[in-house]
Amino acid sequence: NKISEIDAFFAEIAALTEQYEIAIGTADTYYNENQYPEARDAYVRALGLKPEEAYPAERIATIDNILANLEAQRLIDEGYANAIALGDNHFTNKEYEQAKGEFMKAVEFKADQQYPKDKIAEIDGILVEQARLQEIEETYANAIANADGFFNNEQYTEARTSYMEALAAKPENVYALGKVSEIDGILGDIVRLQEIDDSYNNAISEADAAFDAENYMPALEAYTTALGFKPAEKYPADKVAKIDAIIAEIAARKKAIEDGYAQAIIDADEFLERGAYLEAIQEYEKAGEFKPEETYPKEKIAEINSRLTELQAERQQAYNTAIAQADSYYDMGNYRNAKGAYQTAVTIKSDESYARERLDEVTVLYMAEVESLKVEYRKVLAEADNYFREKIYDGAIENYRIASGILPDETYPGKMISRITQIINDNAITDVNKLAQIIPNNTDRRFPFSELPVNVRKENYILIKARNVSDHDFKMLVNFGRDNSKNGGIVLKVPKGEMSRDYIIRIGALYKWFSEDNNWLGIYPEGGDIEVALIRISKSD
């Protein structure tokens, strides 16, 4: 039995050793294949079979250490991978600050890895570039905001400077380039307009100086130059029109002086030839009033006075006639004519105190009369001016003539008559007659013309330049009609006198004139002969 027990004991030991060896072999195999959890389980079984064996315990300790290291590495790898994945995702979404943070975590997990370091460097470069671009954007935005503000306030020089600052930040920016180009155009226009203004102002200054000095031709040239710079300006245009009127008035005045002088000389010479010395002196004096610088009238007066000295009785008679005429005018209250007759008497006998005293007296009375007549003169003149403003030119001329009759020495009515005549001439539509011809008394002379457009008929005026070639007043009928039919007419008074006279008729106010297609005008003098030099159809301005 002991032997059996011993055999069983050794058999048990042998079986245990075999199991141990198998467990160790299995464990070593797993260990060598790096299957550490399976190897550890086998070593634990072996250690359980032989707890006293150091080998499996050492192997278990080694595996535990290995497994611990592997877990730590797994956590590092996992953390690294997650950080790289998050970094790449943020980078793709251009979330560079978040991406850089993740790549820095990856470097903390694995400092030897180059990829996250490269990405960090790349991101740093991007962030620097973004900061640079942000700075550019801010600089550009500020410059554009300032420039737009200046531009809207029309501060173009400052605006251009700010747009150039914007272009320094963004050289190819289309908006800023366009605004700079636009401003260059505006500044060019401003410079050009300033040059025009300067040239215009210089021309106006030159013209005004010449006008004030009554140098009308240089003034006209300078105002015309100013209009060339600014054609729409009213001031130089008005000045040109005024100078034209002044020049026309000067020409008319000069012509009136020439005509008046020539007629006075003709009349005086005729009186002298007939021996009518008083009348001759009066006409020579009249000629001298027209042209004080002319010596001929003075010489002829001296000649007459010389003759009158030789013919004392006749000179006395001439003096007496002048005094009688002057006294008569004086008694009638016609101080103007009285003044002229007393002046003639003084001219004949300058040593006569009566004539001189009466001349002084009547001059005072005449001046007082002029003052009293000024009220009526101004009233008639105001009515004439009102007609003129309303463009009723025939009414204006009639009242200007009345005003001139009230105060013959006043020049304004004559100027306005000349101005109206100029307006009528400037707005001429057609000349019905331009050939000077005498129409005898009670003769109907018709002048054809093409019918006028309906839209101008109500504005029509007729200008007739005519001269009374008879020695008395008479009437002149101005008729109109179509073909063989007479549609209407108007009667004018023709005063005596050999000077040519302008007759202006507001024919457009007659219903039959603007309602019918008239094609002739007729002149019919009744009571005397008339010379007609011009018949012109015009319109108001």
CORGI-V774609 format. One line per field, one symbol per residue. ss: DSSP state (H for helix, E for strand, C for the rest). psi: psi as a letter, one per 30 degrees, with the letter a starting at -180 (. if undefined). burial: I if it has 24 or more other ideal C-beta (glycine too) atoms within 12 Angstrom, else O. A space follows every 10 residues. Layout:
# CORGI-V774609
ss = ???
psi = ???
burial = ???
This chain:
# CORGI-V774609
ss = CHHHHHHHHH HHHHHHHHHH HHHHHHHHHH HHCCCHHHHH HHHHHHHHHC CCCHHHHHHH HHHHHHHHHH HHHHHHHHHH HHHHHHHHHH HHCCCHHHHH HHHHHHHHHC CCCHHHHHHH HHHHHHHHHH HHHHHHHHHH HHHHHHHHHH HHCCCHHHHH HHHHHHHHHC CCCHHHHHHH HHHHHHHHHH HHHHHHHHHH HHHHHHHHHH HHCCCHHHHH HHHHHHHHHC CCCHHHHHHH HHHHHHHHHH HHHHHHHHHH HHHHHHHHHH HHHHCCHHHH HHHHHHHHHH CCCCHHHHHH HHHHHHHHHH CHHHHHHHHH HHHHHHHHHH HCCCHHHHHH HHHHHHHHCC CCHHHHHHHH HHHHHHHHHH HHHHHHHHHH HHHHHHHHHC CCHHHHHHHH HHHHHHCCCC CHHHHHHHHH HHHHHHCEEE EEECCCEEEC CCCEEEEECC CCCHHHHCCE EEEEEEEECC CCCEEEEEEE EECCEEEEEE EEEECCCCCC EEEEECHHHC HHHHHCCCCE EEEEEECCCE EEEEEEEEEC C
psi = eeeeeeeeee eeeeeeeeee eeeeeeeeee efggieeeee eeeeeeeeei ffkeeeeeee eeeeeeeeee eeeeeeeeee eeeeeeeeee eeggieeeee eeeeeeeeej ffkeeeeeee eeeeeeeeee eeeeeeeeee eeeeeeeeee efggieeeee eeeeeefeei fgkeeeeeee eeeeeeeeee eeeeeeeeee eeeeeeeeee eeggieeeee eeeeeeeeei ffkeeeeeee eeeeeeeeee eeeeeeeeee eeeeeeeeee eeefgieeee eeeeeeeeee iffkfeeeee eeeeeeefee ieeeeeeeee eeeeeeeeee efgifeeeee eeeeeeeeif fjeeeeeeee efeeeeeeee eefeeeeeee eeeeeeeeef gieeeeeeee eeeeeeiffk feeeeeeeee eeeeefgkek jekgjkkkjl khkjjkjllk klkeffefgk lkkkjlkjgl gllalkkjll akcgkkfalk kkkjllkfkk kkkkkifffk efefflikgl kkkjkjglkk kkfkjkkall .
burial = OOOOOOOOOO OOOOOOOOOI OOIIOIIIOI IOOOOIOOII OIIIIIIOIO OOIOOIOOII OOIOOOOOOO OOOOOOOOOI OOIIOIIOOI IOOOOIOOII OIIIIIIOII OOIOOIOOII OOIOOOOOOO OOOOOOOOOI OOIIOIIOOI IOOOOIOOII OIIIIIIOII OOIOOIOOII OOIOOOOOOO OOOOOOOOOI OOIIOIIOOI IOOOOIOOII OIIIIIIOIO OOIOOIOOII OIIIIIIIIO OIOOOIOOOI IIIIIOIIOO IIOOOOIIII IIIIIIIIOI IOOIOIIOOI IOOIIOOIOO OOOOIOOIIO IIIOIIIOII OOOOIIIIII IIIIIIIIIO OOOOIOOIIO OIIOOIOOIO OOIOOOIOOI IOIIIOIIOO IIIIIIIIII IIIIOIIOOI OIIIIIIIII IIIIIOIIII OIIOOOOOIO IOOOIIIOIO IIOOOOIOII IIIIIIIIII OOOIIIIIII IIOOOOIIII OIIIOOOOOI IIIIIIIIII OOIIOOOIII IIIIIIIIII IIIIIIIIII O
